[in-house]
Amino acid sequence: MLARGIGAAIALASTTPRADPALMDRPPLSLVIFGSLEADPSKTHGSIGFKRAFGAFGGLDASGFRFGMKWEASVEPAHRKPREGRLYRAEVHTLVGYEWRIGDSYLALSAGPAVETAYRETRRYLSFEQRTALRLQADLWSTPAENWFLQAGAYAVLTDNGRYWGRLAAGRQLIGELYLGPEFEAYRERDYHKLRLGLHLSGLRLFGLDWRLAGGIQKTSDEKAGAYVTLGLHRKR
């Protein structure tokens, strides 16, 4: 009886599935592709871009240098007071920086050139502008407490009029990687500013992508309070 048991154990061990060496040798994830689409009463904005780790053996999960590129486009009124015409904007920027990682938390600082084109169309005239500026950016992701995360981001485009943006969000874990929480966003350009306060649902996984849904109330310097919605997504490779 004992001999039969030992023989069965040896046979079972010999048939146990083994890890695929190709999977064990797979390099760490080093690229994230992202995009977003947002809309409010006066503006529609979309973007797509990527960030890549280089010079780091641990890919995106280790501290190291980062290279990124992003393309953005928007449609908004050419003049706000009174509202008139259409302003079509497009921007491409590249960023190089460094990302410090401790566990699931990270802080990234980067800078690079940004090229912006603007086509303005009204009943009275048409105009086209193009300018190059320096873009500075900072991003933070932290887990200050169990089942909570804190995210912050900001950028400054250093032109004659200057453009500044910042976002702060917190999230409480619902289930798995799904988080729900508040967000606050601010934007300023010349004498125009915009403030947003809303809720976001982050970490929804669908079709191989991670999705973020957000919406709330915004107030601008030239309009009454109105609603906004945002859809964001990303994928690591």
N, C-alpha and C positions, 0 to 999 in steps of 0.2 A: 504493500500500500504506500509506504514512504517513497519507494523508488518511483512508483507511478506519479506521485505528487511532484517530486523533483523534476521528472521528465516533462510533465505538463507545464511547470513554471518556466523551464528552459525554452520550450517551444513557444510559449506566449511571449517571452522576452525577445525571441528571435524575430517575431512578427510585429513588434511594436513599431508604429510609424516613427521615423526619425525626421528631425528638422532638415529642411532643404538647405544645403550649403549656400545656394545662390541667395536665399533670403537672409541668411546670417551675414553674408558679405555685402548686403545692400548698403550703399552709402547713405548717410543721414540726409534728411530733407534740407535742401538748401535754397529753395525758391518758393515764393508765395505770390500768387496772382490775385488781384483784387479789382473790384469795380463797385460803382454806386450810381443810384439814380434818385434824385430828389425833386420835389415840386412844392411851391407855395403860391399864393395868389398872383404874384407878379413874375416869378422866375422858375425856369426849368433847367436843371443842371445834371450832367452825367460825366462819369470819369471811368478810366480803366488804366491799370498800371501793374507793375511788378516790383518786388524787392528780392535781391539775391545776396546770399552770404558768400564771401570769398576770403581765402586765407585763414579759414577756421575748420579744424578737423571735425567738429561737432555740428557743422551746418548751422541752421537757424536756432538750434537749441543750445549753442555755446556762444560765449562772448567773441566778438570779432568784427571785422569790417563789413560794411553793407554798401551795395550799389542799387539804386532804384531809378525808375523812370515812370512818369505818369502823364497821361493826356486828359485834358478836361475841356468841356464845351458847355456853353449856356446860352439861353435866350432870355432877355429881359427888356423892359422899356428903355428906349434911347434917352428919354427925358422923364424925370419922375414928377416934377412940379411945373406945369401939369403933365400928366402921363401922355406920352406921344411916341410914335414910331417903335422901332425895334433895334436892339443892340445885340449883335451876335459876337460872342467871345470864344476864343480858343486859346489854350495854353499848353505848352509842353515843357516839362522841367525834368532835369536829372539831378540826383542827389548822391553824394558820397559821404559816409559817416561811420561812426563806430557804435556798436550796441553792447551794453554791459548786461549780462544775464546772471541771475542768482535763482536757481530753481525755476519756477514758473514766472518769475518777475523779470522785467527788463526795462532799461532806460536807453533810448537811442537819440543821438544828436547828429544832425547831418546838414549839409549845405551844398548849393550848386546853382547853376544858371537856369533861368526861366525865360522863355520866349512867349510873349503874349501878342495876339492879333485881335483887333476889334473893328468890326464893320458896323457902322451906324447908318440907319435908314429912316428918314422922316419925309414928310410931304415937301419940305423946303430944300433939303440937300441930302447928299450921300457923302460919307467920309470913311477913310480906312487908316488905321494906325497900327504900327508894330513897334514893340520895344523889348529890350532885354534887361533883366534885372537879376539881382542876387536873392535867392530864397534860402531862408534859415528855418529849420524845422526841428521839433522835439516831440518825442513820443514816450509815454510811460504806461506800463501795465504792471499792476501789483495785486497781490492777494493778502491784504492786511489782516484778514480774519478767515476762519474756516467757513467755507460756503459763500464767500464774498469776493468780488474783484473790484478794483478801481482802475479806471482808464482815463488818461489825459493826453491831449494832443494840442499842438499850437504851431503856427507858422507865421512868418513875416516876409513879405515881398517888398524889398527895399527899392521903390521907385520914387519919383517926385511926389506923388500923392500918397503912396504907401498903402499896402493892404495887410490887415492883421486878422487872424482867426484863432479861436480857441474852443476846445470842447472838453467837458468833464462829465464822466458817467460812472455810476456805480451799479453793481448787479448782485442780486441774491440768487443763489442756485435753486432752481425748481426741481429738476431731475436730470441726471446725467450731465451733459455739457450745456444745458439750457438755463439761461439767466434772465431775470427781469429786474428792471430798476429805473431810476430817474436819469435824465441827462440835461445838461445846460450847455448852450452854445452861444458864442458872441462873435460878431464880425464887424469890421470897420474899414471904410475907405473914404478918404476926404472927409466931407461933412455928413456922410451917410453911415448909419450903423444899424445893426440888426441883432436882436436878442431872441433866443428860443428856450423854451422849457417844455420838456415832454417825457415820455416813457419809451424805453427800448426793450426789445426781446432779442437776445443774442444767443448764438450757439445752436440755432436750428439747423440740423443736418439733413439735406435733401438733394438728391441727384449728384452725390459726391461733392457737394459744396457746403460751406458754412454760411448761413444767412443771418442778417441782422435787419429787423424791422423796427422802425421808430416813427413816432408822430406826437404832435402836441400843438402848442400855441406859440406864435411868434409876434413880435412887435418891432416895426421898423421906424426910422425917423420921419418917414413921409406917409405912412399908412396906418390905418386902424389895425388892431390885433386880428390875426387870421390864423388859419391852420396850416401845418406843414406835414409832409410825409417823406420818409427816407427808406430806401431799400439798399442794403449793402451786402456784398458777398465776397468770399475769398476761398482759395484752395491752395494747400501746400503740396509741393512735389519734391 
